[in-house]
Amino acid sequence: DVNDETFRISRRIEDGNLSDSILNYGMLEKPFLLKCSDRYIPFSCHNRIKICAESGINRISVIILDKPDPVRFFNNLVLKLHRNEVGPVGKLKAVNILDSISPSFIKDNLVRFRKIAGLPGEYFHERSAGNRVLSLPAELLNYLDSRDVNFKVIKDITAMDIETQKILDKWVKLLQIRVNIFKKIADHVFDIERRDGV
């Protein structure tokens, strides 16, 4: 199922570089697929698998997993972080995924995880903080992830009224807003809401 994004942590692909690479050189990385009853879902390489499907490439070499593997997932996260393919939203999703696969893995690798991912400690110790981010409207979430918006701004946005979040969602969907301008807007809106007690 190429559309299953349960284990997806990478940003959406917004240019044709990866597509060109796959069409010219093939799949240089072997994807992991997870067997789920009567279907297989991507455990890694979501963008690459989707590009193959959309390009009419029907056969690729893969590795099949019978169950989610926290070590493979973490290694994949590290690789994507080094490639700058994971934004703040993907990092938070990775925490939730690893926690669901193996809570002990996060505890045993907490220092290394925090150092590699650059995540504030609250997102490890207070899981609801990350869930508030992941429950933001879809287009706003994609903007924060693709533009690498910092966690201070993200935290302020999660504290805003839901209707305000929806307005920001519409703006980033309809307008090309530069990150520095978006940060200023978010700061002003947060200050206004805090002043007015919204």
KENU-653374 format. One line per 10 residues: their letters; for each residue x negated, y negated, z of N, C-alpha, C. Coordinates in pm, whole numbers, plus 32768, in hexadecimal, padded with zeros to 4 digits. Example, Ala and Ser with C-alpha at 12.3 -4.5 7.8 and 13.67 -1.06 7.14 Angstrom:
AS) 7AD9:8239:830C:7B32:81C2:830C:7AD8:814A:830C | 7AFB:80E1:82C4:7AA9:806A:82CA:7AF6:7FFD:8313
This chain:
DVNDETFRIS) 7FAA:8077:8000:8000:8000:8000:7FA7:7F84:8000 | 7F8F:7F4A:7F8B:7F31:7EDA:7F7F:7F64:7E5C:7FC5 | 7FE5:7E57:7FE2:801E:7DDE:8020:801F:7DE4:80B9 | 7FF6:7E53:80F2:7FF4:7E5E:8184:7F7C:7E0F:81BB | 7F99:7DB1:8216:7F2F:7D5B:824B:7F1B:7D6D:82E2 | 7F40:7DE2:8313:7F33:7DFF:83A2:7EA6:7DE4:83D5 | 7E41:7E0C:8387:7DB5:7E01:83B3:7D6A:7D92:836A | 7DB1:7D3F:8324:7D70:7CD2:82D9:7D42:7C63:8337 | 7CC6:7C39:832A:7C91:7BCA:837A:7C51:7B5E:8323 | 7C37:7B7B:82A4:7BF6:7B1B:824C:7C58:7AB1:821A
RRIEDGNLSD) 7C20:7A41:81F2:7C72:79D5:81BA:7CAD:7A00:8134 | 7D13:79B8:8109:7D48:79CD:8082:7CDE:79A0:801E | 7CD5:79E7:7FAF:7C79:79C2:7F45:7CB8:7952:7EF1 | 7C71:78E0:7EE6:7CAA:786F:7E9D:7C58:784A:7E22 | 7BF1:789A:7E02:7BA6:7882:7D86:7B93:7908:7D3F | 7B5B:7902:7CC8:7B4F:797C:7C77:7AC9:79C2:7C81 | 7A72:7997:7CDD:79EB:79D1:7CE4:79EC:7A66:7D02 | 7A3C:7A8E:7D64:7A41:7B1C:7D88:7A7E:7B6E:7D17 | 7AE5:7B38:7CDB:7B26:7B7D:7C6B:7AC4:7B91:7BF8 | 7A78:7B28:7BD7:7A14:7B31:7B6B:79AA:7B9A:7B8C
SILNYGMLEK) 797F:7B9C:7C0C:7919:7BFC:7C36:794A:7C8C:7C26 | 79C7:7CA5:7C4F:79FE:7D2D:7C45:7A10:7D56:7BB4 | 7A41:7CFB:7B62:7A57:7D1C:7AD5:79D4:7D32:7A8A | 796A:7CEB:7AB4:78E9:7CF6:7A70:7892:7D67:7AA5 | 7899:7D7E:7B29:783C:7DDE:7B65:7880:7E52:7BAD | 7905:7E4D:7BB7:794E:7EB6:7BFE:794F:7E9E:7C94 | 7981:7EFF:7CDE:7988:7EF7:7D70:78FF:7F19:7DAB | 78B9:7EB5:7DDE:7835:7ECC:7E18:783D:7EFB:7EA9 | 78B5:7EF3:7EE1:78CB:7F1C:7F6C:793B:7F83:7F6F | 7924:7FF3:7FB3:7989:805C:7FB7:79EF:803F:8026
PFLLKCSDRY) 7A6F:802F:8003:7AD5:800E:8067:7AF8:8086:80C0 | 7B27:8066:8138:7B60:80CA:8191:7BF8:80C1:8187 | 7C38:8135:8177:7CCA:813B:817A:7CF3:818F:81F2 | 7D61:8169:8231:7D94:81B1:82A5:7E0F:8201:827C | 7E0D:8283:8299:7E7F:82DA:8278:7EEE:82C5:82DE | 7F62:829A:82AE:7FD7:8283:8305:804C:82D4:82CF | 8064:8346:8308:80CD:83A4:82DD:80C7:83BB:8246 | 8122:837D:81FA:812A:8399:816B:80E8:832F:8114 | 809A:82D9:814F:8059:8270:80FF:7FCF:824F:8138 | 7F84:8201:80EB:7F00:81D3:8114:7F00:813B:8116
IPFSCHNRIK) 7EC8:8101:8181:7EC4:806F:8189:7E32:8042:8195 | 7E13:7FC9:8165:7D89:7F98:816C:7D5C:7F82:81FD | 7CE6:7FB3:821C:7CA8:7F9A:829E:7C39:7F33:828F | 7C0B:7F23:8213:7BA6:7EBE:81F1:7BB9:7E99:815E | 7B73:7E30:8133:7B70:7E08:80A5:7BFB:7DE7:806C | 7C4E:7DA6:80BA:7CD5:7D85:808C:7CD6:7D33:800B | 7C82:7CCB:8007:7C7E:7C76:7F8F:7C50:7CC4:7F15 | 7BEB:7D17:7F28:7BB4:7D64:7EB7:7C19:7DCA:7E82 | 7C5D:7E0E:7EDD:7CC1:7E71:7EB4:7D33:7E2D:7E68 | 7D5E:7DB9:7E99:7DCC:7D73:7E57:7DA4:7D42:7DCD
ICAESGINRI) 7D2A:7D10:7DC0:7CFA:7CE2:7D3E:7CF5:7D56:7CDB | 7CC7:7DCB:7D09:7CC4:7E42:7CB2:7D50:7E64:7C82 | 7DB1:7E65:7CDF:7E3B:7E86:7CBB:7E73:7E23:7C56 | 7E59:7DA2:7C6D:7E8E:7D3A:7C14:7E48:7D39:7B8D | 7DCE:7D6F:7B88:7D81:7D71:7B0B:7D95:7DF2:7ABC | 7DE8:7E4D:7AF0:7E03:7EC9:7AA9:7D9D:7F35:7AC0 | 7D46:7F22:7B25:7CE5:7F8A:7B48:7D2C:7FEC:7BA5 | 7D4A:8062:7B75:7D9E:80C0:7BBE:7D52:8126:7C11 | 7CD0:8132:7BF9:7C82:8196:7C43:7C03:8154:7C7A | 7BF0:815F:7CFE:7B75:8130:7D3E:7B49:8198:7DA5
SVIILDKPDP) 7ACB:819A:7DC4:7A96:81F7:7E27:7AAC:81BD:7EB3 | 7AE6:820C:7F0D:7B05:81DD:7F93:7ADC:8244:7FFC | 7ADD:821A:807A:7AC9:8274:80EB:7B4B:8278:813A | 7B7F:82F0:8153:7BFF:8301:8199:7BE7:8316:822F | 7C2F:82CA:8280:7C2A:82D9:8312:7CAD:8315:8343 | 7CA4:8370:83A4:7D1D:83AA:83DE:7D56:8354:844E | 7D00:8300:8489:7D2E:82A6:84F3:7CD6:8228:84F2 | 7D0A:81BA:8528:7CBB:813E:852B:7C3A:8151:857B | 7BCE:8122:8544:7B4A:8131:8582:7B18:80A8:85B1 | 7B0E:808F:8634:7AE6:800B:8664:7A59:7FE3:863B
VRFFNNLVLK) 79FE:8044:8632:7974:8025:860C:796F:7FF8:857A | 79B2:8042:8522:79B6:801B:8494:79F9:7F94:8484 | 7A65:7F7D:84CF:7AAB:7EFD:84C4:7A51:7E8B:84F2 | 7A0B:7E9F:8563:79B3:7E37:8597:7940:7E1B:8537 | 7907:7E84:84FF:7899:7E72:849F:78C9:7E26:8423 | 7944:7E42:83FA:797E:7DFC:8388:7993:7D68:83AB | 79BE:7D4D:8426:79CE:7CC4:8454:794A:7C79:8451 | 78E1:7CB8:8484:785C:7C79:8484:782F:7C58:83F7 | 7843:7CB7:839B:781E:7CA2:830E:7869:7C2B:82D4 | 78EB:7C24:82EE:793D:7BB7:82B7:7918:7B31:82F6
LHRNEVGPVG) 78F4:7B32:8375:78C9:7AB5:83B6:7849:7A82:8377 | 77EC:7ADC:8359:776F:7AB4:8319:7787:7A7E:828B | 77EF:7AB0:824B:7813:7A80:81C4:786C:7A04:81C9 | 788F:79DB:8242:78EB:796A:8256:7973:7984:8216 | 79A4:79FE:8225:7A26:7A24:81EC:7A95:7A23:8256 | 7A71:7A07:82D3:7AD3:7A0B:8340:7ADB:7982:8382 | 7B56:794D:838C:7B6C:78CE:83CD:7B9B:78E2:845C | 7BC5:7878:849F:7BF0:7882:852B:7C68:78DF:853E | 7CC4:78DF:84E0:7D3B:7936:84EC:7D13:79C8:84E0 | 7CBB:79E7:8480:7C8A:7A6F:846F:7C41:7AA2:84EA
KLKAVNILDS) 7BF6:7A49:852C:7BAE:7A6F:85A6:7C11:7A96:8614 | 7C7A:7A46:8622:7CDF:7A64:8689:7D29:7AE6:8669 | 7D45:7AF9:85E9:7D88:7B75:85C2:7D2E:7BEE:85DC | 7CAC:7BDC:85C8:7C4D:7C49:85E2:7C4F:7C72:8675 | 7C5B:7C10:86CE:7C63:7C2E:875E:7CDD:7C85:877A | 7D4F:7C5E:8742:7DCB:7CAB:8758:7DC1:7D38:871E | 7D86:7D42:86A7:7D7B:7DC5:8666:7D21:7E21:86B9 | 7CAD:7DEE:86E1:7C52:7E41:8730:7C8F:7E65:87B7 | 7CDB:7E0A:87F0:7D1D:7E27:886F:7D85:7E96:8860 | 7DC8:7E97:87ED:7E2D:7EFF:87D6:7DED:7F86:87B5
ISPSFIKDNL) 7D77:7F82:8772:7D32:7FFE:8750:7CEC:8039:87CA | 7CA2:7FE2:8811:7C51:8013:8883:7C33:7F9F:88E2 | 7C89:7F8A:8946:7C72:7F1E:89A8:7BE8:7F26:89EA | 7BB8:7F9F:89FF:7B35:7FAF:8A40:7AC4:7F7C:89E7 | 7AD8:7F7F:8962:7A6F:7F52:8907:7A53:7EBE:891C | 7ABC:7E6E:892B:7AAA:7DDE:8941:7A64:7DC6:89C6 | 7A8D:7E0C:8A2E:7A4E:7DFB:8AB2:79BA:7E1E:8AAC | 799A:7E8A:8A67:790F:7EB8:8A61:78B8:7E5F:8A08 | 78F7:7E15:89AC:78AB:7DC4:894B:78CF:7D30:8952 | 7905:7D05:89C5:793B:7C7D:89D1:78D3:7C11:89B4
VRFRKIAGLP) 785E:7C1B:89F0:77F6:7BB4:89DF:77CC:7BAC:894C | 77B5:7C20:8910:778C:7C25:8882:77FA:7BEF:8828 | 7876:7C16:8845:78E9:7BE9:87F6:78F5:7B51:87FB | 78F0:7B18:8874:78FD:7A87:8883:788D:7A3D:883A | 7815:7A71:8844:77A1:7A31:8804:77AE:7A33:876C | 77D3:7AA6:8736:77DC:7AB5:86A4:7852:7A66:866B | 78C5:7A6D:86AE:793E:7A2E:8679:7949:799A:869D | 7902:796F:8705:790B:78E2:872D:7995:78BC:8761 | 79D5:7919:87A6:7A5B:7902:87DB:7A55:78D0:886B | 7AA5:786B:888E:7AAD:7841:891B:7ADD:78B5:8971
GEYFHERSAG) 7AAC:78BB:89ED:7AC9:7929:8A46:7B5D:793F:8A63 | 7BAB:78D1:8A61:7C3A:78DE:8A83:7C83:793E:8A26 | 7C52:794A:89AA:7C96:79A1:894A:7C7B:7A35:8963 | 7C18:7A51:89B7:7BFF:7ADA:89E2:7C48:7AF9:8A64 | 7C47:7A97:8ABE:7C7D:7AAE:8B44:7D12:7A92:8B50 | 7D45:7A40:8AF4:7DD4:7A20:8AF6:7E0D:7A3A:8A6C | 7E36:7AB3:8A54:7E60:7ADC:89CE:7ED4:7A89:8998 | 7F28:7A52:89F0:7F99:7A01:89C5:7F6A:7984:897C | 7EF1:7952:899C:7EBC:78DB:8959:7EA8:78F7:88C4 | 7E70:796C:88A6:7E5E:7992:881A:7EE1:79AC:87D4
NRVLSLPAEL) 7F3F:79E9:881B:7FC1:7A06:87E0:800E:7987:87BE | 7FFB:791D:880E:803B:789C:87EE:8007:7866:8769 | 7F87:7879:8750:7F4D:784E:86D0:7F86:78A2:865E | 7F86:7925:8670:7FB2:7980:8606:8047:7975:85E6 | 8093:7935:8640:8123:7925:8628:8144:789E:85E5 | 80DE:784F:85C3:80F5:77D1:857C:812D:77EE:84F1 | 8172:778C:84B4:81A9:77A0:842C:813D:77CA:83C8 | 8165:781A:8366:8106:785E:830C:80A8:7801:82C0 | 80DD:7797:8281:8088:773E:8231:8027:76F0:828A | 8056:76C8:82FE:7FFF:7682:835D:7F90:76E0:838C
LNYLDSRDVN) 7FB3:775B:83A6:7F51:77BF:83D3:7EE7:77D5:8367 | 7F13:77DF:82EB:7EB6:77F2:827C:7E59:777A:826C | 7E91:7701:827E:7E40:7687:8273:7DD3:7686:82DF | 7DFA:76A2:835B:7D9A:76A2:83CA:7D2B:7707:83B1 | 7D4E:7779:8378:7CEE:77E4:835F:7C92:77C2:82EA | 7CCE:7799:827C:7C7F:7780:8203:7C25:7706:820F | 7C4E:76A4:8262:7BFE:7629:8273:7BA5:762F:82EF | 7BA6:76A0:8335:7B51:76B2:83AB:7B66:7644:8413 | 7BE2:7623:842E:7C03:75BC:848F:7BD7:75EC:851A | 7B9A:7592:8568:7B61:75BD:85E9:7BCD:75DD:8650
FKVIKDITAM) 7BA4:7628:86B7:7C04:765C:8718:7C3F:75EF:8773 | 7BFA:757E:8781:7C31:7512:87D1:7CB0:74DD:878F | 7CA8:74C5:870C:7D1B:7496:86C0:7D89:7500:86BD | 7D62:757E:86A9:7DC4:75EC:86A5:7E0E:75F6:872A | 7DC6:75E9:8798:7E04:75EF:881C:7E6A:757F:882E | 7E47:7507:87FF:7EA4:7496:8808:7F22:74B0:87B6 | 7F13:74EC:8741:7F86:7508:86EA:7FE3:756E:872C | 7FAA:75D2:876E:7FFF:7637:87B0:804E:75FA:8824 | 801E:7589:8858:8064:7547:88C7:80D3:74E9:8895 | 80D8:74D3:8812:813C:7479:87D9:81C7:74BA:87D6
DIETQKILDK) 822C:7466:87C8:82B5:7495:87B8:82C0:74E8:8738 | 8314:754D:873B:8323:75A6:86C7:834C:755A:864A | 83A4:74F8:865A:83D0:74AA:85E5:835C:745A:85AA | 8303:742A:85FF:828D:73E2:85CF:8233:7441:8582 | 8223:74BA:85B4:81D2:751E:856E:820C:753C:84E3 | 8290:7540:84DB:82D2:755A:845A:82BA:74E7:83F8 | 82B6:746C:842C:829A:73F7:83D6:820B:73FF:83A1 | 81AC:741F:83F8:8122:742F:83CB:8117:749E:8363 | 8164:7508:8376:8167:7578:8318:8193:7549:828E | 81FB:74F5:8289:822C:74C1:8209:81C6:7466:81C8
WVKLLQIRVN) 8184:7413:8219:8121:73B7:81E2:80AE:7400:819F | 8076:7466:81E4:8003:74AB:81A9:802D:7500:8132 | 80AC:7523:812B:80DE:7570:80B9:80ED:7517:803E | 811B:749B:8053:813A:7441:7FE5:80C7:73E5:7FBE | 806D:73C8:801C:8004:7366:8004:7F79:73A3:8013 | 7F1A:736C:7FC9:7E8E:7392:7FD8:7E50:7334:8040 | 7E4E:7361:80BE:7E1E:730C:812A:7D90:7333:8150 | 7D35:72D4:8149:7CAB:72EE:8171:7CA6:730B:8206 | 7C46:735E:822E:7C40:738D:82B8:7C31:7319:831B | 7BDA:72B9:82FB:7BC5:724B:8359:7C44:71F9:836C
IFKKIADHVF) 7C92:71E9:8302:7D12:71A1:830B:7D75:71F3:835D | 7D79:7276:8344:7DD4:72CD:838E:7DB6:72C8:8423 | 7D36:72CC:8447:7D10:72C8:84D5:7D3F:7246:8517 | 7D32:71D7:84CF:7D5F:7157:8505:7DF7:7156:8519 | 7E3E:718E:84B6:7ED0:7197:84C2:7EF6:71EA:853C | 7EB5:725F:8549:7ED3:72B8:85B9:7EB5:7274:863F | 7E45:722B:8646:7E21:71E4:86C2:7E8A:717B:86E6 | 7EB5:712D:8682:7F17:70C4:869B:7F9D:70FF:86C7 | 7FC8:7167:8680:8049:71A6:86A2:8044:71E1:872E | 7FD6:7223:874F:7FC7:725F:87D5:7FCD:71F3:8840
DIERRDGV) 7F86:7182:882A:7F86:7114:888B:8010:70D8:889B | 805A:70C9:882C:80E1:7091:8832:813E:70ED:8881 | 8137:716F:8865:818D:71CE:88AC:816C:71D2:8941 | 80EB:71CB:8961:80C2:71CD:89EE:80F0:714C:8A34 | 80E5:70DC:89ED:8110:705B:8A26:81A6:7059:8A3F | 81F2:708E:89DD:8284:7088:89E6:82BE:70FE:8A31 | 8268:715A:8A5B:8298:71CC:8AA9:82ED:722C:8A5B | 82CC:723D:89DB:831A:7299:8985:82FB:7329:89AC
